Amino acid sequence: MAVIALFIVLGFFIETLSLMVITIPIVTPLIAAAGYDKVWFGIVMILFVELAIITPPVGVNLYIVQASRRGEAFADVIIGTLPYLGAMLVMAALLVAFPQIALWLPSAL
């Protein structure tokens, strides 16, 4: 849970690729040593990083969308992201509770 919180907080301020380049070399060996599947962790990590960049009020993508709207209220952008934020939180909870969801397709190959 601490790693998930780390990705969410860092994702507020750092864009996706930079965040992964900075954290993957440090966090992945710790996750593997703890006994978690690396494929599952990769999927969960991407989900939480993407969740962080649309999380109000400091999500990077919110400001990008606001800049393209010109003159509209920022609150409208935040309200527009709430359904997506909720869906991503539900999916994240399901992936943490049932890791088999993320591992089903790779194991079938």
Secondary structure as the mmCIF struct_conf table of DSSP 4:
data_model
#
loop_
_struct_conf.conf_type_id
_struct_conf.id
_struct_conf.beg_label_comp_id
_struct_conf.beg_label_asym_id
_struct_conf.beg_label_seq_id
_struct_conf.end_label_comp_id
_struct_conf.end_label_asym_id
_struct_conf.end_label_seq_id
HELX_RH_AL_P HELX_RH_AL_P1 ALA A 2 PHE A 13
BEND BEND1 ILE A 14 ILE A 14
HELX_RH_AL_P HELX_RH_AL_P2 THR A 16 ALA A 33
TURN_TY1_P TURN_TY1_P1 ALA A 34 GLY A 35
HELX_RH_AL_P HELX_RH_AL_P3 LYS A 38 ALA A 52
TURN_TY1_P TURN_TY1_P2 ILE A 53 ILE A 54
BEND BEND2 THR A 55 THR A 55
TURN_TY1_P TURN_TY1_P3 PRO A 56 VAL A 58
HELX_RH_AL_P HELX_RH_AL_P4 VAL A 60 ARG A 69
BEND BEND3 GLY A 71 GLU A 72
HELX_RH_AL_P HELX_RH_AL_P5 PHE A 74 ALA A 97
TURN_TY1_P TURN_TY1_P4 PRO A 99 PRO A 99
HELX_RH_AL_P HELX_RH_AL_P6 GLN A 100 ALA A 108
#
